[in-house]
Structures are given as C-alpha cells and as structure tokens.
Amino acid sequence: MSEKMLKDIAGEAVKASPPIAVVGTSIAADWTINHTVAALTIVYLLLQIAWLIWRWLRAARGGTIVEE
C-alpha cells in the first residue's frame, strides 16, 4: 500500500471512531451474560455451517476429505 492510501485509511478511521464509540457504548450498556452466550453460540453455529459447506463444496469438486 502506498503512503497516501495509509494516510487516507487512518483519516477515515479517525472520522468513524466517535459514532462507533457511541454505538458500542449503547450496546454494552444493555449487554448481559445471556446476550454474550447467545452471540457466541450464533457465531459458533455460523462457523460450523461455513465449515460444513466448505467440505461439501470441496467434496463436490473431487477434493480429498480427511475423516477426523
């Protein structure tokens, strides 16, 4: 990346930080352990689904699948 591009990215990040901080604070204020567990469960399920789809696509293309 060029120096100008890095400066542009840094400038845009600085401009975006106040709204991100406000949204993050408002979310964190009402966040409970139940929300955390639910969010982590959803992330885990999405990762498992993505991995399974990747395996199916790889098998459909004739790739080797190592059983665990």
N, C-alpha and C positions, 0 to 999 in steps of 0.2 A: 504494500500500500504506500501511496505517496504521502509526503508530509502534509500536504494540503488536505488530503482526504481524512487523515487522522485528526487534524485540527477541526474540520467540519463535523466529524463524528463526536468529538469531545464537546464542541459548542452546542450541538443538538442535545447531547446527554444532559448538559448543564441546564438547558432550557426546559427539558422534560422533567427534571427532578422535583420541582415543587408540586406539580399535580400528582406525580407518583407517590410522593410522601403523604399527601392529603388522603389519597385513596387507600394507601397502605395503613395509615393510622386509623381510618374509619373502619376498615375491615378488621384490624387487630383489636379494636376496642370491643367488638362483639364476638370475638373468636373464643370458643370454648374447646375443651378436650374432645367433646363429641364431634365438633366440626373437624378437628385435626384428624381424628381416627377415620371419619368418613372420607375426607380428602385423600388421605394416604391409601385407603382401600380402593378408591376410584383410580388413583394413579397406578397402583399395583395391578388392578384388573386391566387397565388400558395397556400396560406394558406386556402382560401375559397375552392379550389379544393380538397385539402387534407382533410378538414373537411367534405365535401360532400361525398367523397369516404369512409371515416371512417363511416359515418352514413349509407351509403348503405351496407357496409360490416356487420355492426352491425345488421341492419335490416334483412339481408340475413341469419344471424346466429340465428335469432329468438330473438334478444335482444329488449328491450323496447326503444322506441324513444319518447321523450317528445317533444310535439309541443310547439313552442315558440309563 
